[in-house]
Amino acid sequence: MSCWAFWLQWDTTSNALVNWTNVPLQSDFNDAVGILKGASLANTVGTTVVPPWFDTASGLHTGDMASTDDYPVGWTGISGDWHYQPGAPVTIYGLRVVFTGTLHGWNSGGTNYLVRDDPTNATGHVFMDHNGGRLEAMVMRDR
């Protein structure tokens, strides 16, 4: 199954908001995975995924697929959360969501990845409708 990946970036340097970096333990899906590029699932803690379509299949007998159908997802909401406890105080000046896609699952040497479907690997075109969103942050402190 393919998906788009949405993940968090932050700026902890100044309110100029020009030094965006991925949050801790989050990849930008550009890590080398053999000849592919992607990220191990261990480096996707700030990621939410969204499928571009749903697949259905019907079969006459076990293991026999008579037909498959793809249905576009259309307008849909997405949500996710990220929990982080720093070792020392951190000032966060900005938090944003970025995305890439499409990606698909991959296993190499027992490690699970999401790898990019670059244009040379993609089969057809996929589209995403977007209508806006909201990002909330909650700071919890010990008293």
DRENPA-3360 file (N, C-alpha, C; in nm, 2 decimals, always signed):
BEGIN
1 = MSCWAFWL = +0.08/-0.12/+0.00/+0.00/+0.00/+0.00/+0.09/+0.12/+0.00 ~ +0.05/+0.22/-0.08/+0.13/+0.34/-0.08/+0.07/+0.44/+0.01 ~ +0.15/+0.55/+0.04/+0.10/+0.65/+0.14/+0.18/+0.78/+0.11 ~ +0.13/+0.89/+0.16/+0.20/+1.01/+0.18/+0.24/+1.02/+0.32 ~ +0.36/+1.07/+0.35/+0.41/+1.09/+0.49/+0.41/+1.24/+0.52 ~ +0.35/+1.27/+0.63/+0.35/+1.40/+0.69/+0.43/+1.40/+0.82 ~ +0.53/+1.49/+0.84/+0.61/+1.49/+0.96/+0.64/+1.62/+1.01 ~ +0.68/+1.63/+1.13/+0.71/+1.75/+1.20/+0.85/+1.80/+1.19;
9 = QWDTTSNA = +0.86/+1.94/+1.17/+0.99/+2.01/+1.18/+0.97/+2.12/+1.28 ~ +1.08/+2.16/+1.34/+1.08/+2.27/+1.43/+1.20/+2.36/+1.42 ~ +1.18/+2.48/+1.47/+1.29/+2.58/+1.47/+1.32/+2.61/+1.62 ~ +1.43/+2.57/+1.67/+1.47/+2.60/+1.81/+1.58/+2.70/+1.82 ~ +1.60/+2.78/+1.71/+1.71/+2.88/+1.71/+1.66/+3.02/+1.73 ~ +1.55/+3.06/+1.67/+1.51/+3.20/+1.68/+1.37/+3.21/+1.62 ~ +1.31/+3.33/+1.65/+1.17/+3.35/+1.60/+1.18/+3.40/+1.45 ~ +1.29/+3.40/+1.39/+1.31/+3.43/+1.25/+1.25/+3.32/+1.16;
17 = LVNWTNVP = +1.25/+3.20/+1.22/+1.19/+3.08/+1.16/+1.26/+3.05/+1.02 ~ +1.39/+3.05/+1.02/+1.46/+3.01/+0.90/+1.55/+2.89/+0.91 ~ +1.55/+2.83/+1.03/+1.64/+2.71/+1.06/+1.56/+2.59/+1.10 ~ +1.47/+2.55/+1.00/+1.39/+2.43/+1.03/+1.47/+2.30/+1.02 ~ +1.44/+2.21/+1.12/+1.50/+2.08/+1.12/+1.40/+1.98/+1.16 ~ +1.42/+1.86/+1.13/+1.33/+1.75/+1.17/+1.33/+1.74/+1.32 ~ +1.22/+1.70/+1.38/+1.22/+1.68/+1.52/+1.30/+1.56/+1.55 ~ +1.35/+1.54/+1.68/+1.43/+1.42/+1.71/+1.37/+1.29/+1.67;
25 = LQSDFNDA = +1.45/+1.20/+1.62/+1.41/+1.06/+1.57/+1.32/+1.07/+1.45 ~ +1.33/+1.18/+1.37/+1.25/+1.19/+1.25/+1.34/+1.21/+1.13 ~ +1.32/+1.13/+1.02/+1.40/+1.14/+0.90/+1.32/+1.22/+0.80 ~ +1.39/+1.27/+0.69/+1.32/+1.34/+0.58/+1.30/+1.25/+0.47 ~ +1.31/+1.12/+0.49/+1.28/+1.01/+0.39/+1.38/+1.02/+0.27 ~ +1.50/+1.07/+0.30/+1.61/+1.07/+0.20/+1.73/+0.99/+0.24 ~ +1.71/+0.90/+0.34/+1.82/+0.81/+0.38/+1.84/+0.70/+0.27 ~ +1.96/+0.66/+0.25/+1.98/+0.55/+0.15/+1.93/+0.42/+0.20;
33 = VGILKGAS = +1.85/+0.35/+0.12/+1.81/+0.21/+0.15/+1.84/+0.13/+0.03 ~ +1.96/+0.08/+0.02/+2.01/+0.02/-0.10/+2.01/+0.12/-0.21 ~ +1.95/+0.09/-0.32/+1.94/+0.19/-0.43/+1.82/+0.28/-0.42 ~ +1.74/+0.26/-0.31/+1.62/+0.35/-0.29/+1.65/+0.45/-0.19 ~ +1.56/+0.54/-0.16/+1.57/+0.64/-0.06/+1.44/+0.63/+0.03 ~ +1.46/+0.65/+0.16/+1.35/+0.64/+0.25/+1.39/+0.66/+0.39 ~ +1.32/+0.59/+0.48/+1.35/+0.60/+0.63/+1.31/+0.47/+0.69 ~ +1.39/+0.43/+0.79/+1.35/+0.31/+0.87/+1.24/+0.36/+0.96;
41 = LANTVGTT = +1.15/+0.27/+1.00/+1.03/+0.30/+1.08/+1.08/+0.36/+1.22 ~ +1.20/+0.32/+1.26/+1.25/+0.37/+1.39/+1.28/+0.52/+1.38 ~ +1.29/+0.57/+1.26/+1.32/+0.72/+1.24/+1.20/+0.79/+1.19 ~ +1.08/+0.75/+1.23/+0.96/+0.81/+1.18/+0.87/+0.85/+1.30 ~ +0.92/+0.88/+1.41/+0.84/+0.90/+1.53/+0.75/+1.03/+1.52 ~ +0.78/+1.12/+1.43/+0.70/+1.24/+1.41/+0.62/+1.24/+1.28 ~ +0.59/+1.11/+1.24/+0.52/+1.09/+1.11/+0.38/+1.05/+1.12 ~ +0.29/+1.10/+1.04/+0.16/+1.04/+1.02/+0.15/+1.01/+0.87;
49 = VVPPWFDT = +0.09/+0.90/+0.84/+0.07/+0.86/+0.70/-0.07/+0.86/+0.65 ~ -0.09/+0.89/+0.52/-0.23/+0.90/+0.46/-0.22/+0.82/+0.33 ~ -0.32/+0.73/+0.32/-0.32/+0.65/+0.19/-0.38/+0.73/+0.08 ~ -0.34/+0.71/-0.04/-0.40/+0.78/-0.16/-0.52/+0.71/-0.21 ~ -0.53/+0.58/-0.18/-0.65/+0.50/-0.22/-0.66/+0.38/-0.13 ~ -0.78/+0.32/-0.14/-0.80/+0.19/-0.07/-0.82/+0.08/-0.18 ~ -0.76/-0.03/-0.15/-0.77/-0.15/-0.24/-0.87/-0.25/-0.18 ~ -0.96/-0.30/-0.27/-1.04/-0.41/-0.23/-1.02/-0.53/-0.33;
57 = ASGLHTGD = -1.04/-0.65/-0.28/-1.02/-0.77/-0.37/-1.13/-0.87/-0.33 ~ -1.17/-0.94/-0.43/-1.27/-1.05/-0.41/-1.21/-1.17/-0.48 ~ -1.23/-1.28/-0.42/-1.18/-1.41/-0.47/-1.28/-1.52/-0.47 ~ -1.27/-1.61/-0.56/-1.36/-1.72/-0.57/-1.32/-1.83/-0.47 ~ -1.19/-1.85/-0.45/-1.13/-1.95/-0.36/-1.02/-1.89/-0.28 ~ -0.98/-1.95/-0.18/-0.87/-1.90/-0.10/-0.74/-1.88/-0.18 ~ -0.69/-1.77/-0.18/-0.56/-1.74/-0.26/-0.59/-1.70/-0.40 ~ -0.72/-1.70/-0.45/-0.75/-1.67/-0.58/-0.82/-1.54/-0.59;
65 = MASTDDYP = -0.75/-1.44/-0.65/-0.81/-1.31/-0.66/-0.88/-1.29/-0.79 ~ -1.01/-1.28/-0.80/-1.08/-1.27/-0.92/-1.07/-1.12/-0.97 ~ -1.08/-1.03/-0.88/-1.07/-0.89/-0.92/-1.02/-0.80/-0.81 ~ -0.96/-0.69/-0.84/-0.92/-0.59/-0.75/-0.97/-0.45/-0.79 ~ -1.01/-0.37/-0.70/-1.05/-0.24/-0.73/-0.98/-0.14/-0.64 ~ -0.95/-0.02/-0.70/-0.89/+0.09/-0.62/-0.99/+0.20/-0.61 ~ -1.01/+0.25/-0.49/-1.10/+0.36/-0.46/-1.02/+0.48/-0.41 ~ -1.03/+0.60/-0.47/-0.96/+0.71/-0.42/-1.02/+0.75/-0.28;
73 = VGWTGISG = -0.93/+0.80/-0.19/-0.97/+0.83/-0.06/-1.05/+0.96/-0.06 ~ -1.02/+1.06/-0.15/-1.10/+1.18/-0.15/-1.06/+1.27/-0.03 ~ -1.15/+1.35/+0.00/-1.13/+1.44/+0.12/-1.13/+1.36/+0.25 ~ -1.03/+1.38/+0.33/-1.02/+1.31/+0.45/-0.94/+1.39/+0.55 ~ -0.97/+1.37/+0.68/-0.89/+1.43/+0.78/-0.77/+1.34/+0.82 ~ -0.67/+1.40/+0.87/-0.56/+1.32/+0.92/-0.52/+1.37/+1.06 ~ -0.47/+1.29/+1.14/-0.43/+1.33/+1.27/-0.31/+1.25/+1.32 ~ -0.24/+1.30/+1.41/-0.13/+1.23/+1.47/-0.08/+1.30/+1.59;
81 = DWHYQPGA = +0.01/+1.24/+1.66/+0.07/+1.30/+1.78/+0.21/+1.27/+1.79 ~ +0.28/+1.35/+1.86/+0.43/+1.33/+1.89/+0.45/+1.37/+2.03 ~ +0.52/+1.29/+2.10/+0.55/+1.31/+2.24/+0.70/+1.32/+2.26 ~ +0.75/+1.42/+2.33/+0.89/+1.43/+2.34/+0.93/+1.49/+2.48 ~ +1.02/+1.42/+2.54/+1.07/+1.47/+2.67/+1.21/+1.50/+2.66 ~ +1.25/+1.63/+2.65/+1.39/+1.66/+2.63/+1.47/+1.64/+2.76 ~ +1.60/+1.62/+2.75/+1.69/+1.61/+2.86/+1.72/+1.74/+2.93 ~ +1.70/+1.85/+2.86/+1.72/+1.98/+2.91/+1.61/+2.07/+2.85;
89 = PVTIYGLR = +1.59/+2.19/+2.91/+1.48/+2.28/+2.85/+1.51/+2.31/+2.71 ~ +1.41/+2.32/+2.63/+1.42/+2.35/+2.48/+1.31/+2.46/+2.46 ~ +1.35/+2.57/+2.39/+1.26/+2.67/+2.35/+1.23/+2.64/+2.20 ~ +1.10/+2.63/+2.17/+1.05/+2.60/+2.04/+0.99/+2.73/+1.98 ~ +1.05/+2.78/+1.88/+1.00/+2.91/+1.82/+0.90/+2.88/+1.71 ~ +0.90/+2.76/+1.65/+0.81/+2.73/+1.55/+0.80/+2.58/+1.53 ~ +0.68/+2.54/+1.49/+0.65/+2.40/+1.46/+0.57/+2.39/+1.33 ~ +0.61/+2.31/+1.24/+0.54/+2.30/+1.11/+0.53/+2.15/+1.07;
97 = VVFTGTLH = +0.44/+2.13/+0.97/+0.42/+2.00/+0.91/+0.47/+2.01/+0.77 ~ +0.55/+1.91/+0.72/+0.59/+1.90/+0.58/+0.55/+1.76/+0.54 ~ +0.55/+1.74/+0.41/+0.52/+1.60/+0.36/+0.59/+1.57/+0.23 ~ +0.59/+1.44/+0.20/+0.64/+1.38/+0.08/+0.56/+1.27/+0.04 ~ +0.58/+1.22/-0.08/+0.50/+1.10/-0.12/+0.52/+1.08/-0.27 ~ +0.48/+0.97/-0.31/+0.42/+0.86/-0.23/+0.53/+0.77/-0.19 ~ +0.50/+0.69/-0.08/+0.60/+0.60/-0.03/+0.53/+0.46/-0.02 ~ +0.61/+0.36/-0.01/+0.56/+0.22/+0.01/+0.65/+0.15/+0.11;
105 = GWNSGGTN = +0.60/+0.04/+0.17/+0.67/-0.04/+0.27/+0.78/-0.12/+0.20 ~ +0.89/-0.14/+0.27/+1.00/-0.22/+0.22/+1.07/-0.28/+0.34 ~ +1.12/-0.40/+0.32/+1.20/-0.47/+0.42/+1.33/-0.51/+0.37 ~ +1.44/-0.47/+0.44/+1.57/-0.50/+0.40/+1.65/-0.55/+0.52 ~ +1.70/-0.67/+0.52/+1.78/-0.73/+0.63/+1.70/-0.73/+0.76 ~ +1.57/-0.75/+0.75/+1.49/-0.75/+0.87/+1.45/-0.62/+0.93 ~ +1.49/-0.51/+0.86/+1.45/-0.38/+0.90/+1.34/-0.33/+0.81 ~ +1.23/-0.27/+0.87/+1.12/-0.22/+0.79/+1.14/-0.07/+0.76;
113 = YLVRDDPT = +1.11/-0.03/+0.64/+1.13/+0.10/+0.59/+1.00/+0.15/+0.52 ~ +0.99/+0.28/+0.51/+0.91/+0.35/+0.41/+1.00/+0.41/+0.30 ~ +0.99/+0.37/+0.18/+1.08/+0.42/+0.07/+1.00/+0.49/-0.03 ~ +1.07/+0.59/-0.09/+1.00/+0.68/-0.19/+0.97/+0.61/-0.32 ~ +0.85/+0.65/-0.37/+0.82/+0.61/-0.51/+0.86/+0.73/-0.60 ~ +0.98/+0.74/-0.63/+1.03/+0.85/-0.72/+0.97/+0.83/-0.85 ~ +0.96/+0.94/-0.93/+0.89/+0.93/-1.06/+0.94/+0.82/-1.15 ~ +1.06/+0.77/-1.14/+1.10/+0.66/-1.22/+1.05/+0.53/-1.17;
121 = NATGHVFM = +1.00/+0.52/-1.04/+0.95/+0.40/-0.99/+0.80/+0.40/-0.98 ~ +0.74/+0.52/-0.99/+0.59/+0.53/-0.97/+0.51/+0.47/-1.09 ~ +0.40/+0.42/-1.05/+0.31/+0.36/-1.16/+0.19/+0.45/-1.16 ~ +0.19/+0.54/-1.25/+0.08/+0.63/-1.27/+0.09/+0.76/-1.18 ~ -0.01/+0.84/-1.17/-0.01/+0.96/-1.10/-0.11/+0.95/-0.98 ~ -0.08/+1.01/-0.87/-0.17/+1.02/-0.76/-0.18/+1.16/-0.72 ~ -0.30/+1.20/-0.67/-0.32/+1.34/-0.63/-0.38/+1.34/-0.49 ~ -0.36/+1.46/-0.43/-0.41/+1.48/-0.30/-0.49/+1.61/-0.29;
129 = DHNGGRLE = -0.61/+1.61/-0.24/-0.68/+1.73/-0.22/-0.66/+1.78/-0.08 ~ -0.63/+1.90/-0.06/-0.60/+1.96/+0.07/-0.68/+2.09/+0.09 ~ -0.74/+2.10/+0.21/-0.82/+2.21/+0.24/-0.78/+2.29/+0.36 ~ -0.67/+2.26/+0.42/-0.62/+2.34/+0.54/-0.60/+2.24/+0.65 ~ -0.56/+2.30/+0.76/-0.53/+2.21/+0.88/-0.51/+2.29/+1.00 ~ -0.47/+2.22/+1.11/-0.45/+2.29/+1.23/-0.34/+2.21/+1.31 ~ -0.26/+2.28/+1.38/-0.15/+2.22/+1.45/-0.16/+2.28/+1.59 ~ -0.16/+2.19/+1.69/-0.17/+2.23/+1.83/-0.05/+2.18/+1.91;
137 = AMVMRDR = -0.01/+2.25/+2.01/+0.10/+2.21/+2.09/+0.06/+2.22/+2.24 ~ +0.10/+2.12/+2.32/+0.07/+2.13/+2.46/+0.20/+2.11/+2.53 ~ +0.23/+2.20/+2.62/+0.36/+2.19/+2.70/+0.32/+2.14/+2.84 ~ +0.38/+2.04/+2.89/+0.36/+1.99/+3.02/+0.49/+2.01/+3.10 ~ +0.47/+2.05/+3.23/+0.58/+2.08/+3.31/+0.56/+2.02/+3.45 ~ +0.67/+1.97/+3.51/+0.67/+1.93/+3.64/+0.66/+2.05/+3.74 ~ +0.59/+2.03/+3.84/+0.58/+2.15/+3.94/+0.66/+2.11/+4.06;
% end
